[in-house]
Amino acid sequence: MFAAPHATPIAHTSGIGGLSEVTLALLLVLALIFVLAWLLRRLRGMGSRVGDAIDVIAQVPLGQKERAVLLKVGATQILLGVTPAQINALYVLPQPLELARSSGNSLGAAANTSFRALLLKSLGK
């Protein structure tokens, strides 16, 4: 009279197979997050630059966290002292320095020497 209900088999992922699927899905999600963060950082940097209005010409480390930075703002060059707590304008150059750049962002030895001489002069040494 009463028939046993028809049982349908349920596919269970168990053991290492299920763990590997979860691990793979987690790795894919993490990789997607890192790729999106990288793209966002790249795209944010592209929109903020306005021509060559402000450019870092040279920088010299003065300590572990302190450095002197030579900025070009329009046609004016400004020497800044940069620390983790603040930024101070040390000197505004009356005439811009002509610094020849070698390949990449590194400066040539002659340009670096003149920048060091200017820095020492502005600090009174």
Residue pairs with C-beta under 8 A, 6 or more apart in sequence:
13 21
52 72
53 73
53 74
54 71
54 72
54 73
55 71
55 72
56 69
56 70
56 71
56 72
57 70
57 71
57 72
57 77
57 97
57 99
58 69
58 70
58 99
58 107
58 111
58 112
58 115
59 67
59 68
59 69
59 70
60 67
60 68
60 112
60 115
60 116
60 119
61 67
62 68
62 81
65 83
65 84
66 81
66 82
66 83
67 81
67 82
68 79
68 80
68 81
68 82
68 90
68 119
69 79
69 80
69 82
70 77
70 78
70 79
70 80
70 97
70 115
71 77
71 78
71 79
71 80
72 96
75 96
76 92
76 93
76 96
77 92
77 93
77 96
77 97
78 89
78 91
78 92
78 93
79 89
79 90
79 91
79 92
79 93
79 118
79 119
79 122
80 87
80 88
80 89
80 90
81 87
81 88
81 89
81 90
90 122
90 123
91 118
91 122
93 118
97 111
97 114
97 115
97 118
99 107
99 108
99 111
99 114
99 115
100 108
100 110
100 111
101 107
101 108
101 111
102 108
107 115
